[in-house]
Amino acid sequence: MHKVIGRVAIVGGFALVLAASMTWANDPTRVRGTIEDVKGQTLVVKSRDGSDVKVTLPDNALVVGIVNASISDIKPGSFIGVTGMPQPDGSQKAVELHIFPESMRGTGEGHRPWDLRPQSTMTNANVANVEQTVSQVSGRTLTVKYKDGEKKIVVPPDAPIVSYVPGDKSELKPGVKIFVAAAEPQPDGTLKASRVSFGKNGLTPPM
């Protein structure tokens, strides 16, 4: 029983810290790439554009694992993030979806531009209530609502769907693919990141 309580406390604490550390600034420095080397607290990363960047992690940096999920994990009432491409009818075609843990509900809520692809957007919102979406979820079309509006999300079969799990710095090794949502440029040309997400079991974070 004590072990179970301890695990719940750890996971709950992870979610609270993760929620507090998520940054949705308009123009942050983001890093998407593969770790080539680890030198102490610094990750040498080959970014997706082919450049080499050095990402330094402070002692208290949050490390988050990204794992595969499925459309069946998204229920009416779930809080999700969607990278989408605007469609002519006003809907968003999902490029990827990530499912937030319950204690992160409300993180970055809203609809904004995103830089995964040209013209892409990010929508963090609640899947609408059961009456409105129960059939739409099974049909791979989601209606999501946020404080300033709502969007229809069309989810193609090949759209990656992922969720979050606690991670550890020891898992950040050469060959691991990472995503840093907001890094702070340093005078020496490195980037400082308080949070890094990595794909577990070879997964590429789709965000």
C-alpha positions as CSV (number, residue, x, y, z in Angstrom):
1,M,0.0,0.0,0.0
2,H,2.8,2.4,0.9
3,K,4.4,1.7,-2.5
4,V,1.2,2.4,-4.3
5,I,0.7,5.7,-2.5
6,G,4.3,6.7,-3.2
7,R,3.9,6.0,-6.9
8,V,0.7,8.1,-7.0
9,A,2.5,10.9,-5.3
10,I,5.4,10.8,-7.7
11,V,3.2,10.7,-10.8
12,G,1.0,13.5,-9.4
13,G,4.1,15.6,-8.6
14,F,5.4,15.0,-12.1
15,A,2.2,16.2,-13.7
16,L,2.0,19.3,-11.5
17,V,5.6,20.2,-12.4
18,L,5.1,19.5,-16.0
19,A,2.0,21.7,-16.1
20,A,3.9,24.5,-14.5
21,S,6.9,24.1,-16.9
22,M,5.0,24.0,-20.2
23,T,5.7,27.2,-22.2
24,W,3.5,28.4,-25.0
25,A,5.3,31.7,-25.9
26,N,4.7,33.2,-29.3
27,D,8.3,32.9,-30.5
28,P,10.3,30.5,-28.3
29,T,13.4,28.7,-29.3
30,R,12.4,25.1,-30.0
31,V,14.6,22.2,-30.6
32,R,13.6,19.0,-32.5
33,G,16.4,16.5,-33.2
34,T,18.5,13.5,-32.2
35,I,21.0,13.4,-29.4
36,E,24.5,12.8,-30.8
37,D,26.5,13.0,-27.5
38,V,26.0,13.8,-23.8
39,K,28.7,15.8,-22.1
40,G,27.8,16.2,-18.4
41,Q,24.7,18.3,-18.3
42,T,24.9,19.2,-22.0
43,L,23.2,17.4,-24.9
44,V,24.8,17.7,-28.3
45,V,21.8,17.5,-30.7
46,K,21.6,17.2,-34.4
47,S,18.5,19.3,-35.1
48,R,16.0,18.5,-37.9
49,D,17.5,21.2,-40.1
50,G,20.9,19.5,-39.9
51,S,22.6,22.0,-37.6
52,D,24.3,21.0,-34.3
53,V,23.0,22.6,-31.2
54,K,24.1,22.2,-27.5
55,V,21.3,22.1,-25.0
56,T,22.3,22.5,-21.3
57,L,20.0,21.1,-18.6
58,P,20.0,22.5,-15.1
59,D,20.1,20.1,-12.2
60,N,16.3,20.4,-11.7
61,A,15.4,20.0,-15.4
62,L,12.2,18.1,-16.0
63,V,12.6,15.1,-18.3
64,V,9.4,13.8,-19.9
65,G,8.9,10.6,-21.8
66,I,6.6,10.5,-24.9
67,V,4.8,7.2,-25.6
68,N,2.4,5.9,-28.1
69,A,-1.3,6.2,-27.5
70,S,-4.4,5.6,-29.7
71,I,-7.6,7.3,-30.8
72,S,-9.5,5.0,-28.3
73,D,-7.6,6.8,-25.5
74,I,-9.3,10.1,-26.4
75,K,-12.7,10.3,-24.8
76,P,-15.3,13.1,-24.5
77,G,-13.9,15.2,-21.7
78,S,-10.3,14.5,-22.5
79,F,-7.9,17.5,-22.6
80,I,-5.7,17.2,-25.7
81,G,-3.2,19.2,-27.8
82,V,-3.5,19.1,-31.6
83,T,-1.0,20.2,-34.2
84,G,-3.2,20.9,-37.2
85,M,-3.4,22.2,-40.7
86,P,-6.2,24.6,-41.5
87,Q,-8.8,23.2,-44.0
88,P,-11.0,25.2,-46.4
89,D,-14.1,24.4,-44.5
90,G,-12.6,25.8,-41.3
91,S,-11.7,22.5,-39.7
92,Q,-8.2,21.4,-38.7
93,K,-6.6,18.3,-40.2
94,A,-4.5,16.8,-37.3
95,V,-0.8,16.3,-37.9
96,E,-0.4,14.9,-34.4
97,L,-2.3,14.7,-31.1
98,H,-1.0,14.5,-27.6
99,I,-3.1,13.6,-24.6
100,F,-2.5,15.6,-21.4
101,P,-2.8,13.9,-18.0
102,E,-5.8,15.0,-16.0
103,S,-3.7,17.2,-13.7
104,M,-2.5,19.2,-16.7
105,R,-6.0,20.1,-17.8
106,G,-6.1,23.7,-19.1
107,T,-2.4,23.9,-19.9
108,G,-1.9,26.3,-22.8
109,E,-5.6,26.3,-23.6
110,G,-6.5,28.0,-26.9
111,H,-5.6,28.1,-30.6
112,R,-2.4,29.6,-32.0
113,P,0.2,29.4,-34.8
114,W,2.7,26.6,-34.5
115,D,6.0,25.9,-36.2
116,L,6.0,22.1,-36.9
117,R,5.0,22.8,-40.5
118,P,4.4,26.0,-42.5
119,Q,0.9,27.4,-41.6
120,S,0.4,24.8,-38.9
121,T,-1.5,25.5,-35.7
122,M,-1.7,24.3,-32.1
123,T,-5.0,23.8,-30.4
124,N,-5.1,22.8,-26.7
125,A,-8.7,22.1,-25.7
126,N,-11.3,19.9,-24.2
127,V,-13.0,17.2,-26.3
128,A,-16.6,18.4,-26.2
129,N,-19.3,16.6,-24.2
130,V,-20.6,13.1,-24.8
131,E,-23.8,14.2,-26.6
132,Q,-21.8,16.2,-29.1
133,T,-18.9,13.9,-29.7
134,V,-19.4,10.3,-28.7
135,S,-20.0,9.2,-32.3
136,Q,-17.5,11.7,-33.7
137,V,-14.6,10.2,-31.6
138,S,-15.2,6.8,-33.1
139,G,-15.4,8.4,-36.5
140,R,-12.0,10.1,-36.1
141,T,-13.5,13.5,-36.0
142,L,-13.3,15.5,-32.8
143,T,-15.1,18.7,-31.7
144,V,-12.9,20.5,-29.2
145,K,-13.8,23.5,-27.1
146,Y,-11.6,26.1,-25.5
147,K,-12.3,29.3,-23.7
148,D,-12.5,31.5,-26.8
149,G,-14.1,29.1,-29.3
150,E,-14.2,25.6,-30.7
151,K,-12.7,23.6,-33.6
152,K,-13.5,20.5,-35.6
153,I,-10.5,18.2,-35.8
154,V,-10.3,15.7,-38.5
155,V,-7.9,12.9,-37.5
156,P,-6.4,10.9,-40.4
157,P,-5.4,7.3,-39.8
158,D,-1.7,8.1,-40.0
159,A,-1.7,11.0,-37.4
160,P,0.5,10.1,-34.5
161,I,-1.2,10.1,-31.1
162,V,1.0,10.2,-27.9
163,S,0.8,10.8,-24.2
164,Y,3.3,11.7,-21.4
165,V,5.1,9.6,-18.8
166,P,7.7,10.6,-16.2
167,G,11.3,10.3,-17.5
168,D,14.8,10.5,-16.2
169,K,18.1,12.1,-17.4
170,S,19.7,8.7,-17.6
171,E,17.4,8.0,-20.5
172,L,18.8,10.9,-22.6
173,K,21.4,9.0,-24.6
174,P,22.9,9.2,-28.1
175,G,20.3,8.2,-30.7
176,V,17.3,9.3,-28.6
177,K,15.0,11.8,-30.3
178,I,14.0,14.9,-28.3
179,F,11.7,17.9,-28.4
180,V,12.4,21.1,-26.4
181,A,9.4,23.4,-26.4
182,A,11.2,26.5,-25.1
183,A,14.9,27.0,-24.7
184,E,16.8,30.1,-23.6
185,P,19.8,31.2,-25.7
186,Q,22.9,31.7,-23.7
187,P,25.9,34.1,-24.4
188,D,28.1,31.2,-25.3
189,G,25.8,30.0,-28.1
190,T,24.3,27.1,-26.2
191,L,20.6,26.7,-25.2
192,K,19.4,26.3,-21.7
193,A,16.2,24.1,-21.3
194,S,14.3,23.6,-18.1
195,R,12.3,20.8,-19.7
196,V,13.0,18.2,-22.4
197,S,10.7,15.6,-23.9
198,F,12.1,12.4,-25.4
199,G,10.6,9.5,-27.4
200,K,10.7,6.3,-25.5
201,N,11.5,3.0,-27.3
202,G,12.8,4.9,-30.4
203,L,9.7,7.1,-30.8
204,T,10.1,10.5,-32.4
205,P,8.2,13.2,-30.4
206,P,5.7,14.4,-33.1
207,M,5.2,17.9,-31.7
